């Protein structure tokens, strides 16, 4: 997880806004807290509202020991 976030930070520093373990809104009924989200570069917007689907480039969730829980109950 650390290596992946460092890769994103170093290679995309000027291009996107990176959020680490912060909520993003996927639709009107779903908000998730991914490990990493790469967003459209609008940092001042994200102080007043959660990123919306149109602002999201990629969402990364790393799961190994909790995958069954994440896929069903969560």
N, C-alpha and C positions, 0 to 999 in steps of 0.2 A: 504494500500500500504506500509506504513511504517513497519507494523508488518511482512508482507510477506518478504520484503527485509531484515529485521533483522534476520528472520528465515534462509534465504539462507546464509547470511553472517556468522552467528554463526555456522551453521551445516556443511557448505561446504568450510570453509575458506582456507583449504590447498589443496582442490581437484580441484576447478574450478576457472576461472577468472569471476568475476561478473562485469557486466556493467549496470549502471543505467542511463537510458535516453541517450544512445549513439547509433549511427547507426550500423546496421549489414546488410550485403548483403545477400539476400535470393536467388537470381539468377542474371543473367546478366542484367535483366531489372527491378529489384526490390530491393530497399534499404528501410528499415524501421527503426524507432526510438522507440523501445519498452520501456516500463517502466523498465523491468528487462530482461537481457539476461545472461544465464549461458553458459560459453564458455570453450573450451579446454584450459588448462593452458599453454598459449603461450604469456604472456603479452608483450614481446619485439616485437613480430610480429604485434601486434595491434597498435603500435606507427607509423608504416609505411603503414599499409593498414587496411581496414575494415575487420572484421571477415567474413569468407566465410561460405557457408552452411556446409561444412565438419567440421568446428570448433564449430558449435552451438549445444548445448545439448537441451536447452529449451529457448523459448521466451515467456515472459509474458506481455500482454497488458491489463490494467485494464480500463474498459470503463463502465460508467453508464449513464451519462447525454448526452454523444456525440455518443452513439452507432450507431444511424441511419446515422449520418454524416460519421463516421468511416467505416461503411459497404458499403456506396454508393459513395459519392463524394470524399472522401479522397483516 
